Amino acid sequence: MKNQTPDMNLPNTPSTPNSFLTIGIVVGEMSGDTLGVGLMREIKKHYPHAHFVGIGGDKMIAEGFHSLFPMERLAVMGIVDVLKRLPELLGIRKKLRKLFLTYPPNVFIGIDAPDFNLNLESALHAGGVKTVHYVSPSVWAWRQGRIKKIAKAVDLMLTLLPFEARFYEKHDVPVRFVGHPLADCIPLEKAEKTARLSYGYAENQRLIAVLPGSRSSEIKYMAPVFIEAIKWCLQHQPDLEFIIPAANAARKIQLLQLMNDETQSLPIRIVEGQAHEVMAASDAVLVASGTATLEAMLLKKPMVVAYRWHAFTHAIISRMIKTAHISLPNLLAGKELVPELIQDQVTAERLGATLLNVMTAENEQILLEEFSAIHHVLRRDGDCLAAEAVLKLIGKL
């Protein structure tokens, strides 16, 4: 992949003119790539020749980011999967730490991936590098003791959600609520179902978007049971159609390998990318908990949220959770707007029955009103606010 060879040199030497900026960024998954590219574009409006280096995804690379390692190497889920890749992850972090301490950037920004980024930020902050963490870890939900580590590791926390900012203010951590960029780019009005015409479906065809996750490990745990849930739904409502937007080419191959002769004959279509378009075209969404639930909410779609992972990981984390909900729509509302199924609850029958149950006109109207109110709160021109906060932190605005 372009720009992903580990060339451990930075152009930000003492001879670099002050009008140039070098900004270190590390993202660990696709949602971070989206935030990163928006941040880059806004910073370049002020500093067109700014140099961005670290770990980024395809969108950031296309914008001129110099990625030293493939972003995919950081996209792991759960304790067991992290342990399997721990030597590699520690090696990558060590190289980045050495690079950024030897050639300090004007600022380092860790976007999400807290278990990787916070340790890196801590080392860089101790070495005199200004540090920003963009996207709060779920410290308000579990492992609240991490707030002390965060306070020592970052000069500024940028949060996407309002209740997160209140938590940091309570603990005297410098914070800025910037809203969510997705809320800026998605219209306030409900997406028209006519979008499905581009996929060859009739306007009155009932279409369900199925999103089992963007990581390889999520596909491993979520996709098989999602496919079984599709089969259950078709047994009860044979006129349904299903479309799965694979996060990238690798995830599409992984999904296709899960399809057997029986499932290949079912009305299931797999496309590469296009998650936004697929959800906009759908009547409802079956989705793994994560950023996709926020996008489905902003598109005003009924949804069923599910999540499961390795049993050992669940046994540990479930004891630490401090919140009643896991999905962003419910967390933002402070109540259950959409059903959540977790771990042992994630069965084909429960997923299928719950999915069919949310597809009613009455439920759609209730969600439209609730989701629209949250959309207004999150719509703040997040890319611009985040860039301004970063540049003010380092005295460049």
N, C-alpha and C positions, 0 to 999 in steps of 0.2 A: 504494500500500500504506500502511496506517495507520502513523503515527509515523515516516515515512521522508522527510520534507522536511528539507532541511539548515538547520534553525533553529540558528544558531550561538550560542546563549545557554545558560549553565548557571545553575541556581538556587543554586549553592553560593557565595554571596557572603559577605563578612565578617559580615553580619547573620544568617546562617543559624545556628540553635541548634546547640551542640556535639553534641546527641543525634541529629542528623541526619548521615547520611553521603552523600557523593557519590562514586560509584565509576565510573570510566571503564573500559569494556570494548570490545575490538574482536575480533570473530570473523569468519572468512572462509569457512566452509562449514558444512554441516548437522551434522557431528559436533561442531564447536565450539559450535553453537547448543544442542545437547543438554547439553554440559558447562556452558555459560553459564547456562542456566535452572536447573540443579541447584544451582549456586553461588549464584545469586540467592536461591533459596528458603531455603537454609540461612542466608545472611547476614540475611535478613529475619526469621528466627526470633529473632535478637538485636537487630536494628534494623528494626522493621516499616516505618518511613518512609524507609528508605534509597532514594536516587535513583540509577538506573543509566543511563548515557548513553554513546553511541559508535556502534558498528555491531553490530547483532545480527540474528538470524533470527526466523522466525515464532514459535517457542516462547518466546523471550525477550521479544518484543514483547507476546505474550499475557499474560506475567507482569508487564508494566508497564514494560518497557525502552523508552527513548527512542532510537530508531535514526535517526541523521542521514543515513545513506546506505543504499541497499539492499545487503544482505550479498552478493547475487549478483554485484555489481561486483568483489568481491575474489576470486571463485572462478575462478581461472585456473590452467592446468596447463602446465608446461614453459616453456623459455626463449623460444621463438618466440611463444607466445600472450601471455606477459607483455610482450614488446617491443611487440606490437601495441597493448596497452592502457596502456603505460607513462605517457604524459602524463596520462591520467585518474587512474591510481593515485597518481602523484606529487602531483597536485592535491588528491586526497582526503586524503592523508597530511599535506600542508602545512596544510590547513584544520584538521585534528584537532590537529596540533601547536600551532598558534596558539591554538586554543580552550582546550586543556588547560594551556597555559602562562599564558594570560591569566586563566583561572578554574581554578586547580589543584584537581583532585579529591583526596580523601583518599588514594586509591591508583589506579593504572592497572594493568589486567590485560589482557595480550595473550594470547588463547587461540588457540594454533596459528598458522597464517599467518605463519611466522617471517620470511620475506623482507619482508613489510610491517611486522610488529609490532616486530621487533628494532630497526629504525632509529628508529621512533617512540619506543620505550622508551628508547633511548639519549639522544635529545633531551630527553625528559621527566625522565629520571634526572639529567642534567646540570643541568636547571632546578630541581631540588629536589623533584621528585615521586617518591614511593615507587612502585616498579614491580615487577610480578610477571609472569612468563611461565608460562603453564599449558599443558602438553603440550610436551615437549622436542622441538626439531627433531632430525633424525637426525644430529646432530653426531658421534655415536659411529660412524656408518656411512660418512660422507663429509664432506669439508670440515671436518676436525677443528680446523683453525686458527680456526674461528668461536668456539671456546670463550673466546678472549681477548676478543672483542667482547661475548659474552654476559656475561662476568664484569663488564664495565664498564657494561652496560646494565640489569641487573636486580638488585634486592635479594633476590629469592627465585625459585627455579625449582621448579615443581610438576611432578612426573613421574608418569605413569600406570603405568610399568613398572619393576620393581626394578633391572634392569641399568643403566637410565639413571641412577638415583640414584647408583649406585656410580661411574659415570663422572664425575659432577659432584663428588662427594666427593674423588675422586682429584685434581681440579683446583681444589680449595678454593673452589668456588662454593656459596653457601648453597642447600640443596635439601631438599625433602620429598617422599618417595614416598607418594602418597595412594591408590594402587590405582586401579582403573578403575570408574567408576560403573556401566558396563554389567554388570560382574561382580556388583554388588550387586542389580540389578533383575532379573537372569535367574536362575531357580532352578538350584540345583546339579544337580538331576535332569534327565535328558535329556527334551527336549520330546516330548510325545506326538504322533504323526502324526495323531491324530483332529482336530487343528486344521484339517486340510484340508477337513473336512466343511463348514466355514463358507464355503468357496469352491466348493462343489458337486462336489468330487471324492470318489470312493469311498475308503474307508479303505485298501483294498489297491491303489489306483491308484499307479503309480510317477510321482512328481512331482519335477521339478527346478526349483529357483529360479535365475534368471539375473539377475545384478546387474552391469551394465556401468559403474557409477559414478554419482556424483551431480552432477558438473560437466558443462556443455555440451561442453567439449573432450574429456572422457572418453567421452561418448556418441559423439562424432565419430570417435574412434580405436578404441573398443572394441566398440560395439554392432553394426556391420556384420559383423565377423568372428564375434561371438557368435551372431548370427542364422544365419550360414553353418554354424557348429558345430552348432546345433540341427538344421538340415536334414541334416547328416551323421549325427547320432545317430538321427534318425527313419528314415533309410535302412537302418540296422542294427537298430534296435529300434523298430518302428512304434507300439508300445503306450505309449510315453512321453508325458507331458504336461509343458508348460513354462509358467512364470508369471514375468513380469518386473515387479517393483515399481519404478515410476518414482519418482524422488526427490520430484518435485513436478509441478504442472500443466504447467509449461514443458517439463520433461524428458519428460513423457508425450506431449506434442505432437511433440517432436523424435523420439521413438521411433516414433510412428505414421507420421511422414513417411518413415521408413526402410523401412516395410513396403510391399512391392509386391503385385501380385495373387497371386503364388505363395505368399508367406509369409503372407498374410492367410487362406489356406485351411488353414494348418498349425495344430496344437493349441498355439498360443501365446496366452497371455492377458496383457494389460498392465493393471496396476492402479496407481492413484495412491497413493504412500506405502506403508504397511503392510509395509515391508521385514522387520521383525522377525516379524510374523505369517506372512509368506510363507515365510521361511526355517524357521520352526518347523514349518510344514506339510510341508516338503519332505523328500525322501530324500537329496538331495545338492545342492550349490550350485556354480555356475560364477560366479566373482566377480572383479572387478577389484581389484587389491591396494589395501588401505586399511583403514579402520576396520571395514568390513563383514566382513573376514576374521576379526577378533576376535569380532564378534557371532556369526558362523557357528560359530566354535570354542566359544564359551560355550554355544551351543545344541547342541553335540556333533554337528555335521553333517560328513560327508565333503565335501571341496571340492577344486576345482581353481582355483588362483590364477593370473591372467594380467595382464600389463600391457604396453602399448606406447604410444609417443607419437611426436612429430615426430622424424624421423631425426637432425636436427641436435642436438636436445636429448639424445637417447640417446647420440650420439657423444661428447658432452662429459661427461655424468654417469656413464656406464658406466666411464670411466677413473678416476673418483674414488671409486667404491664400495669400502668396506673390509670389507664383510661377505659371507658366503657365501650369505645368504638375504635376501629382500625382504619376505616375508609375516610378519605378527605371530605366527601360531602357530609357525612355524619359528624365528623369532628368540627367542621366549620359551622354546621347548624346547631351543634350542641345537643342533638337528639337523633334518633334513627329515622332518616328519610329513605334510605335504601337498605335492603337486607344484606347482612354479612354472614358468610359461612366460613368457618375456620377449622382447619385440620380434619378431625374425624367427622365433622359435619359435611365435609366436601365429598358428597356421593353423587352419582349420576341422577338418582331419583330426586334427591333434595334440590340439586341445582336445577334440574329440568322443571320440577313442579313450581319452584319459587320463581323461575324465569317466566313461565306462562302466567303466573299470578300477577306479576307487575305490569303486564301488558293490557291494561284496561284504560278506558278513556278517563275515568274518575281519577285514577292514580296519576296519569299523565298530567292532568290539570293541576293537581296538588303540587307535583314536582316542578312544573313550569313556574309557578309562583315562588316557591321556595328557592329554586335554583337561580332565578332571575335576581332575587334580592342579594344573594351571595355574590353573584357575578358583578354587580355594581360595586360592592365593597372591594373586590380584588382588582378592579380595573383602574390602575394608577399610572400607566406608562412605566412599567417596571424596569425595562431595559435602560431607559433614560435615567431614572432615579438611582439605579444601581451604579451606573457609570459615574454619575455626579458624586455619589457618596465615596466611591473609590478615589476619584481624582481629588476631591477635597481632603481626604485623609492624608494624601501624600503631597498636599500643597500645590497641586497642578491645576486648580480651578478656583 
